[in-house]
Amino acid sequence: MGLDGIILPAFAVRAGGRVAAAAGCRRRPCRTGRLAVLIALALRGRGRGLARAAASAAVRHALARDLLPQWWASVPASRRVAAALGFTELGFRLGVEPR
């Protein structure tokens, strides 16, 4: 999914002079915005709060523009970041792949 198609600015967090995490929002129907959050592979799972910092800035920006942010997460680490920012799980998605 990546940051392709975001309609609001991307927010980045730098660590060691390099971009460590980035987040932005894609406009969806009914004034919602779906978050896209990325973190450098080498820095994932380190508990540094990089994804949370980038996502927090993107969420604040979306709310200031009267968009309702949505966070779709299936990866446990992403779900933890969403929960830390106050998102509440309302359901789940199920993907089925034919054999």
C-alpha positions, -999 to +999 in steps of 0.1 A: +000+000+000+027+025+009+023+062+007+011+063-029-021+082-032-020+102+001-039+135-002-025+152+028+012+159+035+034+130+045+049+134+080+083+119+086+104+111+116+142+111+112+166+089+131+203+090+125+199+116+097+176+093+077+138+089+074+129+062+099+091+064+097+065+082+076+027+086+076+000+102+056-037+099+048-057+088+018-091+105+014-120+080+014-157+084+010-178+102+037-150+125+049-129+097+061-091+094+057-073+060+057-039+062+073-008+048+057+021+044+081+055+030+072+086+024+093+121+014+081+125-024+082+156-022+103+139-002+129+106-022+133+098-036+167+124-016+186+099+003+207+112+037+198+078+052+190+088+062+155+056+049+139+035+065+166+052+099+162+047+100+124+011+086+127+002+111+154+011+140+132-009+126+103-039+120+125-038+156+139-035+170+104-065+149+092-087+159+122-078+196+116-092+192+081-124+176+094-116+141+082-123+111+104-091+090+104-093+053+099-066+028+107-068-006+090-043-030+107-039-067+107-003-068+119-001-069+157+025-042+159+004-018+138-026-026+160-006-017+191+004+017+176-032+024+166-044+015+202-017+038+217-031+067+196-066+060+209-081+041+180-107+015+189-112-018+170-146-020+155-143-051+134-120-071+112-113-079+076-110-115+063-090-123+032-095-156+014-072-169-012-083-198-034-059-228-036 
